[in-house]
């Protein structure tokens, strides 16, 4: 494909090797991949079937039961997309459908004891990574990084309609 072709991708968009000067998005994706990999490694000791999608569902339930539609919304996807993941977690005994006294049709999802155990294992692994990074950067620099990433995320959220 020629460089002048409308379908050509500029060389600067291809991330072949990460460097300290790589685009922030590429570095953020690589860091997120490290977190996911290491958390999944810890959780795999309890259940090797758990994937990143399962962990994302767990994260949406950290502050209490939610309907599948709320889980999907929090994850930026559709109920149809997330339903198979939820069904797996229910069938494996990690989530249960509960009754909503305010709406008899609704079936909020919540952790079972086994689900709480997996979620705690994942959280412990994530907290361990934070401690490791604090030992590398120091507490102040880690907080600066966290605050800077938060400001960048918030700047994009404010631009959305």
N, C-alpha and C positions, 0 to 999 in steps of 0.2 A: 504494500500500500504506500503510495507516495506521500511525502510530507505535506503536500498541498491538498490532499484528498480531504473532503469534508468529514470523512469517517475516521481520519487519523487522530490518534490521541497524542497530545503533546507529551514529550518525554518527561516534562516536569510533573505530570500527574501520576506517572508510574513510580511506585515506591518499591524499588528493588532491594534496597538496603537502608535500614534506619541509621540515622546519624544524629548528633546533637542539634543539627540545623534542620532536621526534617520538619515538615509541616506539623503543626500542633495536632491536627486530626489524626495523622498517621501515628504519632507518638501516643495519643490517647487510646486509639484502637489497640495498639500493642500492649499498653498497660492494662487495659480491660481484659485482653486475652490472657495475660499473666494471672490476673485475679481469678478469672473463670477457671483456668486450668488448675491452679493450685487449690481452689475451693473444691472443685470436682474431684481432685486426687484425694482430698481428705474425706469427702463424702463417699467415695467409691469403696472405702474400707467397710462402710456399713451397707451400701447398696450400689453396685456398679452400674445399675440401669439408669441412675439419675443423670440427667443431661442439663445443660445450661438453661433450657426452656423451663425445666422443672424448678430450678433455683429461682428464676424470675417470678414464677407464680408464687413460690414461697415468700419472696420478698414483698409481694403485694398484700400478704396476710399478716405482716408483722405487727400491725396495730389492730387486729381483730378480723372477724369473719367478713367476707365480701361475696356478693353475687358474681356469677361468671361474667356478666356484662361489665361490672365495675372492674374486675380483674383485667379484662380485655382493654378497657379504656385506659387504665393506669399503665398498661404495657404498650399502648399505641397500636393496638391490633383489633381484630374483630372477635366476637364471641365464637364464631364458626372456626376461626383459626386456632383459638386457645382451647376449645372444648376437648379435642383429643388428648391434649397434655393433662388437662384437669381429670379427664376420665381415667387416664393411666394412674395418676396419683391417688384417685379414689379406689381403683381396683387393687392397688398395691397396699392400701391401708394407711396412707399418709395424710389423706384429706377425707373429710366426711361432709355430706350435705346435711345441713341443719334446717330447722323450721324457723321461719320468721313470723313471730306472732302478729306483726302489723300487716303482713301480706302472705296469705296462705299459699299463694302460687309460687312465691319466691323460695329458693333453696340456697341460702348463703353457704359458702364453703368455709370450713375451719379445719385446723390441724387436729389430727388424732395424737395420741401420745407418741406413736412412732414418727409422725410428721414433725412434731416438736423436737424430737431427738435429732432428726436429720437437719432441721433448721438450726439447732444449736451447734451442731458440728460445723455447718457452713459458716455461721457467724463467728465461731471460734477461729476458724481458718482465716477469715477475712480480717479479724482483729489482730491475728498474729502477723499478717502482712503489714498492717499499719504500724505495728511495733517494730518490725524489721526496717521499714522505710524511715521511721523516726530515728533508728540507730544509724542509718546511713546519712540522713539529712540534718538531724537535730530537730527538736520540737518546733522551734520558731520557723525554720525554713519549710517544714512540712505544713505548718499552718498557713504560711504564705502561699504555698502551692495550692492547698485546698481552697483558700479564699479566692485566689486568682481563677481557678477552674470554675468555682461557683459563679463568679461575676461574668465569666464568658458564657456559661449556660444561661444565666438570667438575661443577658443581653439578647440572646436568641429567642427566649420565651416571650419577651416583651414585643418582639417584632411580629409574632404570629397573631393572626386575627382572632 
